[in-house]
Amino acid sequence: QVQLVESGGGLVQPGGSLRLSCAASGFTFSAYVMGWIRQAPGKEREFVAQIIPTGGYTNYADSVKGRFTISRDNAKNTVYLQMNSLKPEDTAVYYCGAPSIGKWGQGTQVTVSS
């Protein structure tokens, strides 16, 4: 059974940082592209970042490029999202997943507010 469990969300002031983690199980983690998406209140879910199985290539939404970094540890079946220089518009529920198998976690709330 595929499981994806996000953690690390919370309340942070503008300009601050958070590191999200996503622990995966139930599938061959090291074989899959992993990604993060987010959904802000009243908005559609949007792509944030993705990383190939080896970690050698990453891709980001323009809105987070240069501020967010996706990484993975295949030995730990975990994918991370380091978020720096956070803005109020980054407030959303963040989900990790394996897009090609259509599996996503339950999400973790990130709130950027002073």
Residue frames as qw, qx, qy, qz and C-alpha x, y, z in Angstrom:
[[0.000, 0.888, 0.460, 0.000, 0.00, 0.00, 0.00],
 [0.409, 0.455, -0.020, 0.790, 1.43, 3.33, -1.08],
 [0.378, -0.828, -0.340, 0.235, 1.85, 5.81, 1.74],
 [0.401, 0.453, -0.046, 0.795, 3.18, 9.36, 1.58],
 [0.452, -0.766, -0.404, 0.213, 3.41, 11.32, 4.81],
 [0.302, 0.670, -0.064, 0.675, 4.36, 14.99, 4.78],
 [0.556, -0.685, -0.318, 0.347, 5.74, 16.86, 7.77],
 [0.510, -0.090, 0.015, 0.855, 7.46, 20.13, 8.60],
 [0.011, 0.667, 0.377, 0.643, 4.74, 22.64, 7.88],
 [0.376, -0.546, -0.496, 0.560, 3.81, 25.45, 10.20],
 [0.056, 0.976, 0.212, 0.015, 3.55, 29.19, 10.70],
 [0.643, -0.129, 0.088, 0.750, 6.50, 31.30, 9.63],
 [0.037, 0.820, 0.093, -0.564, 7.07, 35.01, 9.17],
 [0.640, 0.767, 0.020, 0.042, 7.69, 36.48, 5.72],
 [0.227, 0.807, -0.529, 0.137, 11.32, 36.00, 4.77],
 [0.591, -0.448, 0.636, -0.211, 11.61, 32.90, 6.90],
 [0.380, 0.343, -0.820, -0.254, 12.37, 29.30, 6.02],
 [0.817, -0.141, 0.412, -0.378, 10.81, 25.89, 6.41],
 [0.158, 0.350, -0.885, -0.265, 11.90, 22.42, 5.39],
 [0.847, 0.024, 0.103, -0.521, 9.19, 19.96, 4.41],
 [0.117, -0.308, 0.940, 0.091, 9.80, 16.23, 4.45],
 [0.820, 0.129, -0.098, -0.548, 7.84, 13.42, 2.84],
 [0.323, -0.311, 0.892, -0.046, 8.34, 9.81, 3.90],
 [0.702, 0.259, -0.360, -0.557, 7.30, 7.30, 1.27],
 [0.354, -0.202, 0.907, -0.106, 6.54, 3.60, 1.50],
 [0.682, 0.347, 0.566, -0.306, 4.76, 0.86, -0.41],
 [0.735, 0.674, 0.069, 0.029, 6.49, 1.39, -3.74],
 [0.788, -0.002, 0.079, 0.611, 9.98, 1.48, -5.21],
 [0.104, -0.921, -0.114, 0.357, 10.74, 5.07, -4.25],
 [0.362, -0.548, 0.446, 0.608, 14.10, 5.21, -6.01],
 [0.393, 0.223, 0.744, 0.492, 12.49, 4.43, -9.37],
 [0.117, 0.784, 0.592, 0.149, 10.06, 7.33, -9.49],
 [0.118, 0.439, 0.015, 0.890, 10.00, 11.03, -10.14],
 [0.290, -0.582, -0.644, 0.403, 8.81, 12.74, -6.99],
 [0.103, 0.496, 0.214, 0.835, 7.11, 16.09, -6.77],
 [0.075, -0.416, -0.559, 0.713, 5.53, 18.75, -4.62],
 [0.047, -0.551, -0.486, -0.676, 2.34, 20.59, -5.40],
 [0.065, -0.209, -0.543, 0.811, 0.38, 23.08, -3.33],
 [0.108, -0.631, -0.639, -0.426, -3.12, 24.39, -2.99],
 [0.041, 0.034, -0.310, 0.949, -3.88, 27.82, -1.60],
 [0.241, 0.464, 0.691, -0.499, -7.32, 28.70, -0.20],
 [0.468, 0.705, 0.257, -0.466, -9.81, 29.15, -3.01],
 [0.292, 0.688, -0.524, -0.409, -7.30, 28.22, -5.71],
 [0.942, 0.236, -0.213, -0.108, -6.49, 25.22, -7.87],
 [0.812, -0.405, 0.287, 0.307, -3.64, 22.90, -6.99],
 [0.438, 0.861, -0.256, -0.038, -0.42, 24.04, -8.63],
 [0.894, 0.163, -0.202, 0.365, 2.91, 22.48, -9.44],
 [0.371, -0.903, 0.196, 0.094, 5.80, 23.47, -7.19],
 [0.017, 0.694, -0.708, -0.129, 8.81, 21.25, -7.95],
 [0.989, 0.050, 0.044, -0.130, 9.87, 17.82, -9.09],
 [0.173, -0.686, 0.701, 0.093, 12.99, 15.66, -9.02],
 [0.778, 0.286, -0.503, -0.242, 14.03, 12.66, -11.09],
 [0.938, -0.301, -0.173, -0.009, 14.92, 9.33, -9.46],
 [0.761, 0.104, -0.240, 0.593, 18.67, 9.95, -9.36],
 [0.319, -0.818, -0.211, 0.431, 18.24, 13.49, -8.09],
 [0.513, -0.117, 0.332, 0.783, 20.30, 14.77, -11.00],
 [0.005, 0.319, 0.403, 0.858, 17.59, 16.98, -12.48],
 [0.007, -0.524, -0.654, 0.545, 15.04, 19.21, -10.83],
 [0.035, 0.453, 0.476, 0.753, 12.31, 21.47, -12.12],
 [0.102, -0.400, -0.548, 0.727, 10.51, 24.36, -10.41],
 [0.146, 0.851, 0.495, 0.098, 7.55, 26.61, -10.87],
 [0.346, 0.569, -0.016, 0.746, 8.64, 30.12, -11.81],
 [0.403, -0.796, -0.074, -0.446, 7.02, 31.43, -8.64],
 [0.788, -0.600, 0.133, 0.038, 9.42, 29.48, -6.39],
 [0.824, 0.367, -0.097, 0.420, 12.54, 29.27, -8.55],
 [0.325, 0.558, -0.335, 0.686, 15.60, 30.47, -6.65],
 [0.416, -0.515, 0.348, -0.663, 13.82, 30.22, -3.28],
 [0.892, -0.178, 0.287, -0.300, 12.82, 26.56, -3.00],
 [0.218, 0.507, -0.823, -0.133, 15.02, 23.48, -3.35],
 [0.944, -0.072, 0.022, -0.321, 13.76, 19.94, -3.82],
 [0.145, 0.532, -0.832, 0.058, 15.99, 17.02, -2.88],
 [0.924, -0.143, -0.154, -0.319, 15.69, 13.34, -2.11],
 [0.195, -0.514, 0.822, -0.149, 17.37, 10.62, -0.10],
 [0.754, 0.103, -0.512, -0.399, 16.67, 7.28, -1.76],
 [0.380, 0.110, -0.850, 0.347, 18.22, 5.39, 1.16],
 [0.103, 0.158, 0.644, -0.742, 15.59, 6.93, 3.43],
 [0.058, 0.521, 0.790, 0.318, 12.70, 6.92, 0.92],
 [0.126, -0.773, -0.373, 0.497, 12.27, 10.61, 1.64],
 [0.363, 0.544, 0.283, 0.701, 11.86, 13.72, -0.46],
 [0.308, -0.544, -0.330, 0.708, 12.41, 17.21, 0.90],
 [0.238, 0.779, 0.297, 0.497, 11.42, 20.75, 0.03],
 [0.430, -0.359, -0.237, 0.794, 13.61, 23.48, 1.47],
 [0.112, 0.831, 0.421, 0.346, 11.70, 26.75, 1.32],
 [0.430, -0.288, -0.168, 0.839, 13.57, 30.01, 1.85],
 [0.028, 0.081, -0.117, -0.989, 12.55, 33.66, 1.57],
 [0.041, 0.487, 0.872, 0.033, 8.95, 32.68, 2.13],
 [0.149, -0.122, -0.147, -0.970, 6.21, 35.07, 1.06],
 [0.495, 0.144, 0.517, -0.684, 2.58, 35.35, 2.16],
 [0.717, 0.365, -0.235, -0.546, 1.55, 34.04, -1.26],
 [0.348, 0.284, -0.893, 0.004, 3.34, 30.78, -0.47],
 [0.456, -0.069, 0.642, -0.612, 0.62, 30.04, 2.09],
 [0.726, 0.160, -0.455, -0.489, -0.97, 26.75, 1.06],
 [0.869, -0.231, 0.423, -0.115, -1.32, 23.10, 1.82],
 [0.237, 0.639, -0.689, -0.245, 1.71, 21.34, 0.38],
 [0.949, 0.025, 0.247, -0.197, 1.45, 17.81, -0.96],
 [0.072, -0.540, 0.780, 0.308, 4.18, 15.42, -1.99],
 [0.859, 0.240, 0.334, -0.306, 3.65, 12.64, -4.44],
 [0.393, -0.167, 0.767, 0.479, 4.69, 10.37, -7.23],
 [0.445, 0.436, -0.055, -0.781, 2.93, 11.92, -10.22],
 [0.371, 0.266, -0.760, -0.463, 3.32, 8.98, -12.58],
 [0.252, -0.216, -0.942, 0.054, 1.37, 6.68, -10.28],
 [0.320, -0.568, -0.332, -0.682, -1.06, 9.36, -9.18],
 [0.648, -0.504, -0.522, 0.231, -0.33, 9.04, -5.49],
 [0.070, 0.626, -0.181, 0.755, -0.22, 12.04, -3.17],
 [0.294, -0.130, -0.739, 0.592, -0.01, 12.52, 0.56],
 [0.173, -0.746, -0.636, 0.093, -2.51, 14.18, 2.84],
 [0.202, 0.776, 0.066, 0.594, -0.64, 17.45, 2.86],
 [0.511, -0.417, -0.384, 0.646, 0.96, 19.77, 5.38],
 [0.054, 0.949, 0.297, 0.088, -0.14, 23.35, 6.00],
 [0.519, -0.030, -0.042, 0.853, 2.32, 26.18, 5.45],
 [0.038, -0.930, -0.362, -0.049, 1.25, 29.63, 6.60],
 [0.503, 0.106, -0.047, 0.857, 3.41, 32.68, 5.95],
 [0.194, -0.847, -0.338, -0.360, 2.22, 35.61, 7.99],
 [0.259, 0.332, -0.442, 0.792, 3.49, 38.28, 10.31]]
